[in-house]
Amino acid sequence: MPQVDSSPATPLPAAAPAEALLTLLPVALCRWDITGGVAASAGPEEICQALQSRGRMGYQNPAYQRLLRTAASNGAGATLPAAADPCGCGIDLSALRRFVLAGWRLERFPIRLTPTGQSPRYCRATWHGVIDGALLVAIWTILEDVTAEASLERVASLRGAEGAGELVGQSAAMRRVLEKIDQVAATDTTVLIRGETGTGKEMLARAIHQRSRRHAQPLIAVNCGAIAAGLVESELFGHEKGAFTGAVSRKLGRFELADGGTLFLDEIGDLSLDLQVKLLRVLQEGEISRVGGREPIRVDVRIVAATHRDLPAMVKRGEFREDLYYRLNVFPIFTPPLRERPEDIPALVRHFVDRYAARLGKRIETVPEVVLERLGRFHWPGNIRELANLVERSVIVSPGPALQLAEWATGAQTPVASPGAVPVTGQLLEVERRHILATLERTRWKVSGPGGAAEALGLKPTTLEARMKKLGITRPTS
């Protein structure tokens, strides 16, 4: 919760100060008057009722009119709408309770506004109460529009999903996935997506969100395994100014940014046990606490989690909480690896060709059948992500209108089997081992970083290292 100053508030004048001065303010400013006032000793329920029944807008500056899309003619004298959350005031009982306890002053707390016919706006709100004798007669509201800040957070969190592949394909395996998405999307049920790295788990999360009633609200993605252990709690729940060294200002966490929408928790299996406890509490109670905060903040968030790990095995080893696993695994969806849906490869290749050709300003009009046949016989440990990487590089090197496989890839991928053959598990592992070995030799055993084997395979370095260990691949000593 916001840290509020409990010292007595300096009363502001009930009448608007010089309008010329307020007109110049860049922040949105308004004043809600309560006809007849309400006792300063009243509780939040009584204050909310008074605002709804006797509240009238006494003033709004031009910045407020622009933010809320209100006409000047609807300014002074406009009554509050009969709603639990009057437009522009951010009224709710939990906020009013903090407002009263803080001595009629509440600083910079987050609210989300939805002007009529407009996209949601994200603001930091400040309330100052006007006390006349023993009565609360008005509330000044200051709104700082931080929509751009929230949008940048959303763009950054979703940018990594762009190259992961759309929901392309008509294979039986893909049709089963799409059927499950259609079944669960319209609900608020928690979804757990499981599958190998690179199978497009984030794209499934986006599809679920886009088909849900929350589609107009944000989808916030966070990779639990890509954030430093000491920063995960701050990223998820936010922090107050001064909560720790380097916290020079308040930061909204991913839960608050996703309020009203969907939070995608990727690589949930990488979350530490202590944070698993805190996440479980949030899922149970619907409340978060910022790092350094003193009071809970209610959030309305739909959770979609994903992992490539074997969570049941982790539960048995004591590495993942059983109660959290069952809380997340309400509606499981499995994303099939690309080798189990080879009939989708032609459609995926053409999809990626169109995307990267447009981005690179090239004209690739055809994909030769011989190219599709070769790609259909490859084993893809990096799944769709590896295929996307290969197509992008091939688009770059193709000199004409026909796609030509990039030289680095020619002969490097190992065919799964001759057409029509069904390899057994041992054969698949050996094929994968040879494929990884060939890539490591081509990159001179550079595992991570630009030009490394992990990048070439479309895998995370940690995933590649785990596969190398499982397959008994070690760097030659000579």
Order of alpha helices (4+ residues) and beta strands (2+ residues): alpha-beta-alpha-beta-alpha-alpha-beta-beta-beta-alpha-alpha-beta-alpha-beta-alpha-alpha-beta-alpha-beta-beta-beta-alpha-alpha-beta-alpha-alpha-alpha-alpha-alpha-alpha
